[in-house]
Amino acid sequence: MITVELRKMFRRPRTWATIAVLNALPVLVAVLLVVTDLAPRPGEGPPFLSAVLRNGSLYPLAALAIVLPLFLPIAVAVISGDAVAGEAQAGTLRYLLARPVGRTRLLVAKLVAVLAFVVVTVVVVAAVGYLVGTTLFDAQPIGGTSVSGTSLTSEQITGRTVLAIGYVAVSMLGVAAFGLFFSTMTDSPLAATMGALAVLVTSSLLFTLDAASPIAPYLPTRYWLAFVDLFRDPIQWRDLTRGLALQGVYVGVLLAAAWANFTTKDVTS
């Protein structure tokens, strides 16, 4: 069942079109930085941008930061919101369950397919960012400079980039959990997607309000950009560990709720 869902996921033109669109924005930004005078010279401007301009091997970090606040969550919400509700809307969910396939097994297969999409998408964005960064900006194969301005070896940059990819993937699992939960509650993929996005937009708006500061540490989008701390010297682990723990709670609670709802609901479509 898992193999079937993975094949369905990665044989759909929509899947690869979504990944291509996500990569288009970081590539466009890199080209604009090179062909225009908008970017500050290396050593000037924000430390993050300055570090990227000095060392193109850090551009995967910039690519992830560009797509993470809006475009990547939208893509994950669309895919996860369609997981179960899409089958219901197409009228195939009832026929899937008529086979000797339990509801738990089907939900796990859908979850694995969504997780695979998240991991593949994040890895592709980082890989394209590396290729674009090392091609258009100065590459330093022997080493590079951290966001803090200190020197990093190539092994350190590679290791921290891998950790950043993993952290972003875990952050997007929270979005996937919201989408899958709403997908089990409705027969409309659009409604499920909008439900997940509404939660994320509300979280982002509340984070900017001083009145919401008491609940800010518990908002699902609070620590999304904390992966930048991996490229400081030394690494600042506080927000990273809090972000992982927070996403773990959201994923656990929402997947349990999705399972409880899906295994007990009356499927008529």
Contacts in CASP RR format, 6 or more apart in sequence:
PFRMAT RR
TARGET T0000
AUTHOR 0000-0000-0000
METHOD contacts of the structure
MODEL  1
MITVELRKMFRRPRTWATIAVLNALPVLVAVLLVVTDLAPRPGEGPPFLS
AVLRNGSLYPLAALAIVLPLFLPIAVAVISGDAVAGEAQAGTLRYLLARP
VGRTRLLVAKLVAVLAFVVVTVVVVAAVGYLVGTTLFDAQPIGGTSVSGT
SLTSEQITGRTVLAIGYVAVSMLGVAAFGLFFSTMTDSPLAATMGALAVL
VTSSLLFTLDAASPIAPYLPTRYWLAFVDLFRDPIQWRDLTRGLALQGVY
VGVLLAAAWANFTTKDVTS
1 101 0 8 1.000
1 105 0 8 1.000
1 106 0 8 1.000
1 108 0 8 1.000
1 109 0 8 1.000
2 108 0 8 1.000
2 109 0 8 1.000
2 112 0 8 1.000
2 113 0 8 1.000
4 109 0 8 1.000
5 109 0 8 1.000
5 110 0 8 1.000
5 112 0 8 1.000
5 113 0 8 1.000
6 112 0 8 1.000
6 113 0 8 1.000
6 116 0 8 1.000
8 113 0 8 1.000
9 15 0 8 1.000
9 79 0 8 1.000
9 113 0 8 1.000
9 114 0 8 1.000
9 116 0 8 1.000
9 117 0 8 1.000
10 16 0 8 1.000
10 116 0 8 1.000
10 120 0 8 1.000
15 79 0 8 1.000
15 117 0 8 1.000
18 75 0 8 1.000
18 78 0 8 1.000
18 79 0 8 1.000
18 121 0 8 1.000
19 75 0 8 1.000
19 120 0 8 1.000
19 121 0 8 1.000
19 124 0 8 1.000
19 125 0 8 1.000
21 71 0 8 1.000
21 75 0 8 1.000
22 67 0 8 1.000
22 71 0 8 1.000
22 72 0 8 1.000
22 75 0 8 1.000
22 121 0 8 1.000
22 125 0 8 1.000
23 63 0 8 1.000
23 124 0 8 1.000
23 125 0 8 1.000
23 128 0 8 1.000
23 129 0 8 1.000
25 66 0 8 1.000
25 67 0 8 1.000
25 71 0 8 1.000
26 59 0 8 1.000
26 62 0 8 1.000
26 63 0 8 1.000
26 66 0 8 1.000
26 67 0 8 1.000
26 125 0 8 1.000
26 128 0 8 1.000
26 129 0 8 1.000
26 132 0 8 1.000
27 128 0 8 1.000
27 129 0 8 1.000
27 132 0 8 1.000
29 62 0 8 1.000
29 66 0 8 1.000
30 59 0 8 1.000
30 129 0 8 1.000
30 132 0 8 1.000
30 133 0 8 1.000
30 136 0 8 1.000
30 137 0 8 1.000
31 136 0 8 1.000
32 38 0 8 1.000
33 39 0 8 1.000
33 53 0 8 1.000
33 136 0 8 1.000
33 137 0 8 1.000
34 136 0 8 1.000
34 137 0 8 1.000
39 49 0 8 1.000
39 53 0 8 1.000
40 46 0 8 1.000
40 49 0 8 1.000
40 50 0 8 1.000
40 53 0 8 1.000
41 53 0 8 1.000
42 50 0 8 1.000
42 53 0 8 1.000
42 54 0 8 1.000
42 138 0 8 1.000
43 50 0 8 1.000
43 53 0 8 1.000
43 54 0 8 1.000
44 50 0 8 1.000
47 147 0 8 1.000
47 148 0 8 1.000
47 149 0 8 1.000
48 61 0 8 1.000
48 62 0 8 1.000
48 65 0 8 1.000
48 147 0 8 1.000
48 228 0 8 1.000
49 62 0 8 1.000
51 58 0 8 1.000
51 145 0 8 1.000
51 146 0 8 1.000
51 147 0 8 1.000
51 149 0 8 1.000
51 231 0 8 1.000
52 58 0 8 1.000
52 59 0 8 1.000
52 61 0 8 1.000
52 62 0 8 1.000
52 133 0 8 1.000
52 137 0 8 1.000
53 137 0 8 1.000
53 138 0 8 1.000
54 138 0 8 1.000
54 140 0 8 1.000
54 144 0 8 1.000
54 145 0 8 1.000
55 137 0 8 1.000
55 138 0 8 1.000
55 139 0 8 1.000
55 140 0 8 1.000
55 143 0 8 1.000
55 144 0 8 1.000
55 145 0 8 1.000
55 157 0 8 1.000
56 133 0 8 1.000
56 134 0 8 1.000
56 136 0 8 1.000
56 137 0 8 1.000
56 138 0 8 1.000
56 139 0 8 1.000
56 140 0 8 1.000
57 130 0 8 1.000
57 133 0 8 1.000
57 134 0 8 1.000
57 139 0 8 1.000
57 140 0 8 1.000
57 141 0 8 1.000
57 143 0 8 1.000
57 144 0 8 1.000
57 154 0 8 1.000
57 157 0 8 1.000
57 161 0 8 1.000
58 144 0 8 1.000
58 157 0 8 1.000
58 231 0 8 1.000
59 129 0 8 1.000
59 130 0 8 1.000
59 132 0 8 1.000
59 133 0 8 1.000
59 134 0 8 1.000
59 137 0 8 1.000
60 125 0 8 1.000
60 126 0 8 1.000
60 127 0 8 1.000
60 129 0 8 1.000
60 130 0 8 1.000
60 161 0 8 1.000
60 164 0 8 1.000
60 165 0 8 1.000
61 161 0 8 1.000
61 164 0 8 1.000
61 227 0 8 1.000
61 228 0 8 1.000
61 231 0 8 1.000
62 129 0 8 1.000
63 125 0 8 1.000
63 126 0 8 1.000
63 128 0 8 1.000
63 129 0 8 1.000
63 132 0 8 1.000
64 122 0 8 1.000
64 125 0 8 1.000
64 126 0 8 1.000
64 164 0 8 1.000
64 165 0 8 1.000
64 168 0 8 1.000
64 227 0 8 1.000
65 225 0 8 1.000
65 228 0 8 1.000
67 125 0 8 1.000
68 168 0 8 1.000
68 171 0 8 1.000
68 224 0 8 1.000
68 225 0 8 1.000
69 204 0 8 1.000
69 224 0 8 1.000
69 225 0 8 1.000
72 121 0 8 1.000
72 122 0 8 1.000
72 125 0 8 1.000
72 168 0 8 1.000
72 172 0 8 1.000
73 172 0 8 1.000
73 175 0 8 1.000
73 197 0 8 1.000
73 200 0 8 1.000
74 197 0 8 1.000
75 121 0 8 1.000
76 114 0 8 1.000
76 117 0 8 1.000
76 118 0 8 1.000
76 121 0 8 1.000
76 172 0 8 1.000
76 175 0 8 1.000
76 176 0 8 1.000
76 179 0 8 1.000
77 175 0 8 1.000
77 178 0 8 1.000
77 179 0 8 1.000
77 193 0 8 1.000
77 196 0 8 1.000
77 197 0 8 1.000
77 200 0 8 1.000
78 189 0 8 1.000
78 193 0 8 1.000
79 114 0 8 1.000
79 117 0 8 1.000
79 176 0 8 1.000
80 114 0 8 1.000
80 175 0 8 1.000
80 176 0 8 1.000
80 177 0 8 1.000
80 178 0 8 1.000
80 179 0 8 1.000
80 180 0 8 1.000
80 183 0 8 1.000
80 192 0 8 1.000
80 196 0 8 1.000
81 179 0 8 1.000
81 180 0 8 1.000
81 182 0 8 1.000
81 183 0 8 1.000
81 189 0 8 1.000
81 192 0 8 1.000
81 193 0 8 1.000
81 196 0 8 1.000
82 183 0 8 1.000
82 189 0 8 1.000
82 192 0 8 1.000
82 193 0 8 1.000
83 110 0 8 1.000
83 111 0 8 1.000
83 113 0 8 1.000
83 114 0 8 1.000
83 179 0 8 1.000
83 180 0 8 1.000
83 183 0 8 1.000
84 93 0 8 1.000
84 107 0 8 1.000
84 110 0 8 1.000
84 180 0 8 1.000
84 183 0 8 1.000
84 184 0 8 1.000
84 192 0 8 1.000
84 262 0 8 1.000
85 182 0 8 1.000
85 183 0 8 1.000
85 184 0 8 1.000
85 186 0 8 1.000
85 187 0 8 1.000
85 188 0 8 1.000
85 189 0 8 1.000
85 191 0 8 1.000
85 192 0 8 1.000
86 93 0 8 1.000
86 183 0 8 1.000
86 187 0 8 1.000
86 189 0 8 1.000
87 93 0 8 1.000
87 96 0 8 1.000
88 186 0 8 1.000
88 187 0 8 1.000
88 267 0 8 1.000
88 269 0 8 1.000
89 187 0 8 1.000
89 188 0 8 1.000
89 189 0 8 1.000
89 269 0 8 1.000
91 269 0 8 1.000
93 267 0 8 1.000
93 269 0 8 1.000
94 267 0 8 1.000
94 268 0 8 1.000
94 269 0 8 1.000
96 106 0 8 1.000
97 103 0 8 1.000
97 106 0 8 1.000
97 267 0 8 1.000
103 262 0 8 1.000
103 263 0 8 1.000
104 259 0 8 1.000
104 263 0 8 1.000
107 180 0 8 1.000
107 184 0 8 1.000
107 258 0 8 1.000
107 259 0 8 1.000
107 262 0 8 1.000
107 263 0 8 1.000
110 180 0 8 1.000
111 176 0 8 1.000
111 180 0 8 1.000
111 255 0 8 1.000
114 176 0 8 1.000
114 180 0 8 1.000
115 173 0 8 1.000
115 176 0 8 1.000
118 169 0 8 1.000
118 172 0 8 1.000
118 173 0 8 1.000
118 176 0 8 1.000
119 169 0 8 1.000
122 165 0 8 1.000
122 166 0 8 1.000
122 168 0 8 1.000
122 169 0 8 1.000
122 172 0 8 1.000
123 165 0 8 1.000
126 161 0 8 1.000
126 164 0 8 1.000
126 165 0 8 1.000
130 161 0 8 1.000
133 139 0 8 1.000
140 154 0 8 1.000
141 154 0 8 1.000
142 153 0 8 1.000
142 154 0 8 1.000
143 151 0 8 1.000
143 152 0 8 1.000
143 153 0 8 1.000
143 154 0 8 1.000
143 156 0 8 1.000
143 157 0 8 1.000
144 151 0 8 1.000
144 152 0 8 1.000
144 153 0 8 1.000
144 154 0 8 1.000
144 157 0 8 1.000
145 151 0 8 1.000
145 152 0 8 1.000
146 152 0 8 1.000
146 231 0 8 1.000
146 232 0 8 1.000
146 233 0 8 1.000
147 228 0 8 1.000
147 231 0 8 1.000
147 232 0 8 1.000
148 232 0 8 1.000
148 233 0 8 1.000
149 233 0 8 1.000
150 233 0 8 1.000
152 160 0 8 1.000
152 231 0 8 1.000
152 233 0 8 1.000
160 230 0 8 1.000
160 231 0 8 1.000
160 235 0 8 1.000
163 227 0 8 1.000
163 230 0 8 1.000
164 227 0 8 1.000
164 230 0 8 1.000
164 231 0 8 1.000
167 226 0 8 1.000
167 227 0 8 1.000
167 230 0 8 1.000
167 240 0 8 1.000
167 244 0 8 1.000
168 224 0 8 1.000
168 227 0 8 1.000
170 244 0 8 1.000
170 247 0 8 1.000
170 248 0 8 1.000
171 223 0 8 1.000
171 224 0 8 1.000
171 227 0 8 1.000
171 243 0 8 1.000
171 247 0 8 1.000
173 247 0 8 1.000
173 248 0 8 1.000
173 251 0 8 1.000
174 220 0 8 1.000
174 247 0 8 1.000
174 248 0 8 1.000
174 250 0 8 1.000
174 251 0 8 1.000
174 254 0 8 1.000
175 196 0 8 1.000
175 200 0 8 1.000
175 220 0 8 1.000
177 250 0 8 1.000
177 251 0 8 1.000
177 252 0 8 1.000
177 254 0 8 1.000
177 255 0 8 1.000
177 258 0 8 1.000
178 195 0 8 1.000
178 196 0 8 1.000
178 199 0 8 1.000
178 200 0 8 1.000
178 220 0 8 1.000
178 250 0 8 1.000
178 254 0 8 1.000
179 192 0 8 1.000
179 193 0 8 1.000
179 195 0 8 1.000
179 196 0 8 1.000
180 254 0 8 1.000
180 255 0 8 1.000
180 258 0 8 1.000
181 254 0 8 1.000
181 255 0 8 1.000
181 257 0 8 1.000
181 258 0 8 1.000
181 261 0 8 1.000
182 191 0 8 1.000
182 192 0 8 1.000
182 193 0 8 1.000
182 195 0 8 1.000
182 196 0 8 1.000
183 189 0 8 1.000
183 192 0 8 1.000
183 258 0 8 1.000
184 258 0 8 1.000
184 261 0 8 1.000
184 262 0 8 1.000
184 265 0 8 1.000
185 192 0 8 1.000
185 261 0 8 1.000
186 192 0 8 1.000
187 269 0 8 1.000
199 220 0 8 1.000
200 220 0 8 1.000
200 221 0 8 1.000
203 219 0 8 1.000
203 220 0 8 1.000
203 221 0 8 1.000
203 222 0 8 1.000
204 221 0 8 1.000
206 212 0 8 1.000
206 215 0 8 1.000
206 216 0 8 1.000
206 219 0 8 1.000
207 216 0 8 1.000
207 219 0 8 1.000
207 221 0 8 1.000
207 222 0 8 1.000
212 219 0 8 1.000
216 222 0 8 1.000
217 242 0 8 1.000
217 246 0 8 1.000
218 246 0 8 1.000
220 246 0 8 1.000
220 247 0 8 1.000
220 250 0 8 1.000
222 243 0 8 1.000
222 246 0 8 1.000
223 239 0 8 1.000
223 240 0 8 1.000
223 242 0 8 1.000
223 243 0 8 1.000
223 246 0 8 1.000
223 247 0 8 1.000
226 239 0 8 1.000
226 240 0 8 1.000
226 242 0 8 1.000
226 243 0 8 1.000
227 240 0 8 1.000
229 235 0 8 1.000
229 236 0 8 1.000
229 237 0 8 1.000
229 239 0 8 1.000
229 240 0 8 1.000
230 240 0 8 1.000
END
